[in-house]
Amino acid sequence: MLNLSHYFPITNPTLVFLVVLLVILFAPIIMGKLRIPHIIGMVLAGVLLGPYGLDILVRDNSFELFGRVGLYYIMFLAALEMDMEGFRRRRKRMLFFGVLTFLIPFTLTYIVGIVALRYSMMAALVLGCIMSSNTLIAYPIVGRYGLQRKPSVQLSVGATMISLLLALVMLAAVTSNYGDSNGWLFWLLFVTKFIGYCGLSIWLIPKLTRWFLRRYSDAVMQFIFVLAMMFLSASLSEAIGMEGIFGAFLAGLILNRYIPPVSPLMNRIEFTGNALFIPYFLIGVGMLIDLRLLTAGGGVIAVVVWLVVIGTLAKALAAYISGLAFRLPLSSGNMMFGLTSAHAAGAIAMAMVGMKTEVSPGHYLVDGDMLNGVVIMILFTCIISTLVTEHAAQQITLRDRDLPMEEEKGANTERILIPVKYPEYADRLVNLAMLMRDPRRGEALIGLNVVYDDEHMQANQARGQRLLEQVTRYASAADVKMLTQVRVAANIANGIKHAFKEFQASEIIIGMHMHFNVSNKFWGEFHQSLFNGLNRQIIMARLMQPLNTLRRIIVAVPSRAQFEPGFYRWLERLARLAANLECRIQFYARQDTLALINEYLTNNHNDVRAEYLVMEHWNGLPRLASHIAGDHMLVVVTARKGTVSYKDAQERLPEEITKYFSGKNLMIIFPDQYGDAMDTMTFAQPQHTEEQSFYKSLGDWLHNLPLRARSSAERLREAKRKRQLDNKNNDRH
């Protein structure tokens, strides 16, 4: 009979990695058929294949390395995907929930450790530290449902870091009673190092990030840089006596605004973590669990039962009390409980610290029963956490199903046409479109390259096809679909206009020349023909640096802009841009226009950090130059001639931009100039007043004036031809 036992455990690195990949591949498939969250499958696979199961795999250094990276990744992604404006608004609630989810488990576990488990006071305090912290092991479930920015999720992430910080500080206080770290000098040094570390990270990492992202656009280099910043912060965190996961979380918070959620870089970070590092970590956690200890008797079973019951109950109390205090729905309370109830490698790390702390010769703060009980407790709390989080995510998804969104989707198309010509500039235009689009609609972007019909046509077509393949790859890296076309035309502007109609596009985003001289040909015949020949929204952009390094958007709005049909379209695009970049946006306009902008953003984008400043006259535009720094962007909302918001002062716009805003990031918006079903936004909009109706009617009349003039001229010519014909007939007779 063939004996396979001498082939196991597998120690060959190639075979170890193969088995891990097979687990990552098949565990979600099997768990999906059993309707069990995938994360449980990873942990159970680790239990089954590990040294305490079938002993197929050895928990070698790869599990230690990738497991540590996976743990950092969970905390880093949690911080990276947070809505920072919501984080600021909810900081008091996070502090309340964080203190509560630390205090209740710590107190109850300490009492159980003293009364039921008969531990010493110091050992019970260590056990309280272990149970008061938690690991966001179920966070990938939140990402799968797209709920990263829900208030309950953000509260859970913030509370997790607060409880972890308090637990680590308490553990340091307990262990400082033994060895050379006792006394006030230790605490003074610890606080100094902690403050210095946080201050250095907040000051240094943004400067390095802006410098790097402005100079290097290579996708691989940007990804490696982000990982380097995460590990730098984690290493410094360990150097001052904190856990590395705190440093990874802090790095995520700092880098949050430089990595927009819809960017290719974010997609690469999420993909790498969810595909490899996080599953590796989960499998490694399972390999630490020895279920045979449950049948060995002794104090292990008692420790496991008490820790699972009391720890879960305490985390549930903290979550539901906070949910009631914040008046959140029950499903949000379930989410808070699910995310904060799991314990993983952080608990083991704290237990290992206790095992190394000698209280007397041969005796340590944490004994073997406590360590084994903590390891087995991890399995049960991970199962509870994932089941509750999965159920809560389904509840929230059903609760927040946005029925008005479906109506809006059919009523307001959003197909953005992006004419591209220069390879070094095309990706920035596509990035701008991705930041402005609504990902819920799933509409594809439209990439267009127009070439002249001349003797170089074939070579230019091939060059244009390569350029469109480049932007398609860029968009695909962010999971954004893109339609492309290389078009041959005798006139570039006409080619764009014809493509606009064929694709039934809703708007255009096109680049501007980076350098130009003051002249009456500022727009160029091409751009002028484009915005005079199309009545739909056209955005002309001059992007001097990557968008994710912008700190502020300054918008100049003409008077009566709110009476234009395209008012809410450009406002919606700018609101999305500011929200995705998490930068401030300042509106300069008249008071009545600012009131409507404020109302719209409050009702639909209350997470945008907007400021409203009065600019009574368009002549005040040059004065904005003093407020625009190198990492700001000026947005000028202008108008076509003959429309309601057009004014003679806009004729000077080319000279003013060239003189006062040379070298600045710039966006010029020509809004929609007529209304139909596609332009009627279903967001909360104010009712038209009599003055608005008057200006709208005036705008329609002015817009149709050329048509009326042409019709009148045709009637005169027709009457003249008729008189001439009558005269000829009279002459014949």
ChimeraX attribute file (.defattr): number of C-alpha atoms within 10 A of each C-alpha:
attribute: neighborCount
match mode: 1-to-1
recipient: residues
	/A:1	3
	/A:2	4
	/A:3	6
	/A:4	7
	/A:5	9
	/A:6	7
	/A:7	9
	/A:8	12
	/A:9	17
	/A:10	16
	/A:11	14
	/A:12	11
	/A:13	11
	/A:14	9
	/A:15	12
	/A:16	19
	/A:17	15
	/A:18	12
	/A:19	16
	/A:20	21
	/A:21	16
	/A:22	10
	/A:23	20
	/A:24	21
	/A:25	12
	/A:26	14
	/A:27	20
	/A:28	19
	/A:29	14
	/A:30	13
	/A:31	16
	/A:32	13
	/A:33	8
	/A:34	10
	/A:35	10
	/A:36	16
	/A:37	21
	/A:38	23
	/A:39	26
	/A:40	26
	/A:41	25
	/A:42	27
	/A:43	26
	/A:44	21
	/A:45	21
	/A:46	29
	/A:47	24
	/A:48	21
	/A:49	22
	/A:50	24
	/A:51	18
	/A:52	18
	/A:53	19
	/A:54	13
	/A:55	17
	/A:56	20
	/A:57	23
	/A:58	18
	/A:59	22
	/A:60	12
	/A:61	9
	/A:62	15
	/A:63	23
	/A:64	15
	/A:65	13
	/A:66	18
	/A:67	23
	/A:68	19
	/A:69	22
	/A:70	23
	/A:71	26
	/A:72	25
	/A:73	28
	/A:74	26
	/A:75	27
	/A:76	26
	/A:77	24
	/A:78	27
	/A:79	26
	/A:80	28
	/A:81	22
	/A:82	24
	/A:83	23
	/A:84	20
	/A:85	16
	/A:86	17
	/A:87	20
	/A:88	10
	/A:89	12
	/A:90	16
	/A:91	16
	/A:92	12
	/A:93	17
	/A:94	24
	/A:95	17
	/A:96	17
	/A:97	28
	/A:98	29
	/A:99	18
	/A:100	23
	/A:101	32
	/A:102	27
	/A:103	22
	/A:104	22
	/A:105	28
	/A:106	26
	/A:107	18
	/A:108	18
	/A:109	27
	/A:110	25
	/A:111	18
	/A:112	19
	/A:113	24
	/A:114	16
	/A:115	12
	/A:116	13
	/A:117	16
	/A:118	12
	/A:119	20
	/A:120	14
	/A:121	15
	/A:122	20
	/A:123	22
	/A:124	24
	/A:125	25
	/A:126	29
	/A:127	29
	/A:128	28
	/A:129	30
	/A:130	28
	/A:131	32
	/A:132	32
	/A:133	32
	/A:134	27
	/A:135	25
	/A:136	24
	/A:137	28
	/A:138	27
	/A:139	26
	/A:140	21
	/A:141	20
	/A:142	21
	/A:143	17
	/A:144	11
	/A:145	13
	/A:146	12
	/A:147	18
	/A:148	23
	/A:149	18
	/A:150	16
	/A:151	18
	/A:152	24
	/A:153	24
	/A:154	25
	/A:155	29
	/A:156	26
	/A:157	26
	/A:158	23
	/A:159	27
	/A:160	27
	/A:161	24
	/A:162	23
	/A:163	25
	/A:164	26
	/A:165	18
	/A:166	19
	/A:167	25
	/A:168	22
	/A:169	16
	/A:170	16
	/A:171	21
	/A:172	20
	/A:173	17
	/A:174	20
	/A:175	21
	/A:176	16
	/A:177	14
	/A:178	13
	/A:179	10
	/A:180	9
	/A:181	14
	/A:182	15
	/A:183	11
	/A:184	9
	/A:185	9
	/A:186	15
	/A:187	16
	/A:188	11
	/A:189	11
	/A:190	17
	/A:191	12
	/A:192	12
	/A:193	17
	/A:194	18
	/A:195	11
	/A:196	13
	/A:197	18
	/A:198	17
	/A:199	11
	/A:200	12
	/A:201	20
	/A:202	16
	/A:203	12
	/A:204	12
	/A:205	18
	/A:206	17
	/A:207	11
	/A:208	12
	/A:209	18
	/A:210	17
	/A:211	12
	/A:212	14
	/A:213	19
	/A:214	14
	/A:215	10
	/A:216	12
	/A:217	13
	/A:218	9
	/A:219	14
	/A:220	11
	/A:221	12
	/A:222	16
	/A:223	15
	/A:224	12
	/A:225	16
	/A:226	18
	/A:227	17
	/A:228	12
	/A:229	21
	/A:230	25
	/A:231	20
	/A:232	17
	/A:233	26
	/A:234	22
	/A:235	17
	/A:236	20
	/A:237	22
	/A:238	14
	/A:239	14
	/A:240	17
	/A:241	14
	/A:242	20
	/A:243	20
	/A:244	25
	/A:245	28
	/A:246	22
	/A:247	27
	/A:248	30
	/A:249	26
	/A:250	24
	/A:251	29
	/A:252	25
	/A:253	22
	/A:254	20
	/A:255	21
	/A:256	23
	/A:257	24
	/A:258	25
	/A:259	23
	/A:260	22
	/A:261	20
	/A:262	21
	/A:263	22
	/A:264	23
	/A:265	21
	/A:266	20
	/A:267	17
	/A:268	16
	/A:269	19
	/A:270	18
	/A:271	12
	/A:272	12
	/A:273	21
	/A:274	18
	/A:275	13
	/A:276	17
	/A:277	22
	/A:278	25
	/A:279	25
	/A:280	30
	/A:281	29
	/A:282	26
	/A:283	28
	/A:284	28
	/A:285	26
	/A:286	27
	/A:287	25
	/A:288	22
	/A:289	26
	/A:290	19
	/A:291	16
	/A:292	11
	/A:293	17
	/A:294	16
	/A:295	9
	/A:296	10
	/A:297	10
	/A:298	11
	/A:299	16
	/A:300	20
	/A:301	19
	/A:302	17
	/A:303	22
	/A:304	22
	/A:305	15
	/A:306	18
	/A:307	29
	/A:308	23
	/A:309	13
	/A:310	18
	/A:311	26
	/A:312	22
	/A:313	17
	/A:314	25
	/A:315	29
	/A:316	22
	/A:317	18
	/A:318	24
	/A:319	29
	/A:320	21
	/A:321	16
	/A:322	22
	/A:323	22
	/A:324	12
	/A:325	12
	/A:326	12
	/A:327	11
	/A:328	14
	/A:329	14
	/A:330	15
	/A:331	21
	/A:332	24
	/A:333	25
	/A:334	24
	/A:335	28
	/A:336	31
	/A:337	29
	/A:338	33
	/A:339	32
	/A:340	32
	/A:341	33
	/A:342	28
	/A:343	26
	/A:344	25
	/A:345	21
	/A:346	19
	/A:347	24
	/A:348	19
	/A:349	13
	/A:350	22
	/A:351	24
	/A:352	15
	/A:353	17
	/A:354	23
	/A:355	18
	/A:356	13
	/A:357	19
	/A:358	15
	/A:359	18
	/A:360	9
	/A:361	6
	/A:362	6
	/A:363	12
	/A:364	16
	/A:365	26
	/A:366	24
	/A:367	15
	/A:368	12
	/A:369	17
	/A:370	22
	/A:371	21
	/A:372	24
	/A:373	24
	/A:374	25
	/A:375	24
	/A:376	25
	/A:377	25
	/A:378	26
	/A:379	25
	/A:380	19
	/A:381	24
	/A:382	25
	/A:383	23
	/A:384	20
	/A:385	29
	/A:386	26
	/A:387	18
	/A:388	22
	/A:389	27
	/A:390	23
	/A:391	16
	/A:392	23
	/A:393	24
	/A:394	14
	/A:395	16
	/A:396	20
	/A:397	15
	/A:398	10
	/A:399	11
	/A:400	8
	/A:401	10
	/A:402	10
	/A:403	8
	/A:404	10
	/A:405	14
	/A:406	12
	/A:407	11
	/A:408	16
	/A:409	16
	/A:410	12
	/A:411	16
	/A:412	17
	/A:413	17
	/A:414	21
	/A:415	19
	/A:416	26
	/A:417	27
	/A:418	26
	/A:419	25
	/A:420	22
	/A:421	18
	/A:422	12
	/A:423	15
	/A:424	9
	/A:425	14
	/A:426	21
	/A:427	21
	/A:428	21
	/A:429	22
	/A:430	26
	/A:431	20
	/A:432	20
	/A:433	22
	/A:434	23
	/A:435	25
	/A:436	21
	/A:437	21
	/A:438	14
	/A:439	13
	/A:440	9
	/A:441	14
	/A:442	14
	/A:443	17
	/A:444	19
	/A:445	23
	/A:446	24
	/A:447	22
	/A:448	24
	/A:449	24
	/A:450	24
	/A:451	23
	/A:452	17
	/A:453	16
	/A:454	11
	/A:455	8
	/A:456	10
	/A:457	14
	/A:458	14
	/A:459	11
	/A:460	19
	/A:461	19
	/A:462	12
	/A:463	16
	/A:464	23
	/A:465	16
	/A:466	13
	/A:467	22
	/A:468	26
	/A:469	14
	/A:470	15
	/A:471	22
	/A:472	21
	/A:473	16
	/A:474	22
	/A:475	23
	/A:476	14
	/A:477	18
	/A:478	18
	/A:479	15
	/A:480	19
	/A:481	15
	/A:482	19
	/A:483	13
	/A:484	19
	/A:485	15
	/A:486	21
	/A:487	18
	/A:488	18
	/A:489	17
	/A:490	12
	/A:491	13
	/A:492	21
	/A:493	19
	/A:494	16
	/A:495	20
	/A:496	22
	/A:497	17
	/A:498	14
	/A:499	20
	/A:500	22
	/A:501	11
	/A:502	9
	/A:503	13
	/A:504	14
	/A:505	19
	/A:506	20
	/A:507	24
	/A:508	26
	/A:509	21
	/A:510	21
	/A:511	22
	/A:512	18
	/A:513	12
	/A:514	14
	/A:515	9
	/A:516	13
	/A:517	12
	/A:518	12
	/A:519	11
	/A:520	11
	/A:521	13
	/A:522	17
	/A:523	16
	/A:524	13
	/A:525	10
	/A:526	13
	/A:527	19
	/A:528	13
	/A:529	15
	/A:530	20
	/A:531	21
	/A:532	12
	/A:533	12
	/A:534	18
	/A:535	17
	/A:536	21
	/A:537	21
	/A:538	23
	/A:539	22
	/A:540	21
	/A:541	23
	/A:542	22
	/A:543	21
	/A:544	17
	/A:545	19
	/A:546	20
	/A:547	24
	/A:548	22
	/A:549	20
	/A:550	22
	/A:551	19
	/A:552	22
	/A:553	24
	/A:554	22
	/A:555	21
	/A:556	21
	/A:557	24
	/A:558	24
	/A:559	21
	/A:560	19
	/A:561	22
	/A:562	21
	/A:563	22
	/A:564	22
	/A:565	19
	/A:566	22
	/A:567	20
	/A:568	24
	/A:569	20
	/A:570	20
	/A:571	16
	/A:572	20
	/A:573	17
	/A:574	18
	/A:575	24
	/A:576	19
	/A:577	23
	/A:578	23
	/A:579	25
	/A:580	22
	/A:581	25
	/A:582	24
	/A:583	21
	/A:584	17
	/A:585	23
	/A:586	17
	/A:587	21
	/A:588	24
	/A:589	25
	/A:590	20
	/A:591	15
	/A:592	12
	/A:593	20
	/A:594	21
	/A:595	12
	/A:596	15
	/A:597	21
	/A:598	16
	/A:599	15
	/A:600	20
	/A:601	18
	/A:602	14
	/A:603	11
	/A:604	13
	/A:605	17
	/A:606	16
	/A:607	17
	/A:608	22
	/A:609	17
	/A:610	21
	/A:611	13
	/A:612	18
	/A:613	13
	/A:614	13
	/A:615	21
	/A:616	13
	/A:617	14
	/A:618	19
	/A:619	13
	/A:620	12
	/A:621	20
	/A:622	14
	/A:623	11
	/A:624	16
	/A:625	16
	/A:626	9
	/A:627	9
	/A:628	17
	/A:629	14
	/A:630	13
	/A:631	18
	/A:632	22
	/A:633	26
	/A:634	26
	/A:635	22
	/A:636	22
	/A:637	20
	/A:638	19
	/A:639	22
	/A:640	18
	/A:641	15
	/A:642	18
	/A:643	22
	/A:644	24
	/A:645	21
	/A:646	18
	/A:647	16
	/A:648	9
	/A:649	11
	/A:650	18
	/A:651	12
	/A:652	11
	/A:653	18
	/A:654	17
	/A:655	15
	/A:656	17
	/A:657	20
	/A:658	17
	/A:659	13
	/A:660	15
	/A:661	18
	/A:662	15
	/A:663	14
	/A:664	22
	/A:665	24
	/A:666	22
	/A:667	22
	/A:668	19
	/A:669	19
	/A:670	23
	/A:671	26
	/A:672	23
	/A:673	22
	/A:674	16
	/A:675	14
	/A:676	9
	/A:677	10
	/A:678	14
	/A:679	20
	/A:680	16
	/A:681	17
	/A:682	14
	/A:683	14
	/A:684	12
	/A:685	14
	/A:686	9
	/A:687	8
	/A:688	12
	/A:689	9
	/A:690	9
	/A:691	10
	/A:692	15
	/A:693	13
	/A:694	13
	/A:695	18
	/A:696	21
	/A:697	14
	/A:698	15
	/A:699	22
	/A:700	18
	/A:701	16
	/A:702	16
	/A:703	18
	/A:704	13
	/A:705	13
	/A:706	12
	/A:707	12
	/A:708	13
	/A:709	11
	/A:710	12
	/A:711	12
	/A:712	12
	/A:713	12
	/A:714	12
	/A:715	12
	/A:716	12
	/A:717	12
	/A:718	12
	/A:719	12
	/A:720	12
	/A:721	12
	/A:722	12
	/A:723	12
	/A:724	12
	/A:725	12
	/A:726	12
	/A:727	12
	/A:728	11
	/A:729	10
	/A:730	9
	/A:731	8
	/A:732	7
	/A:733	6
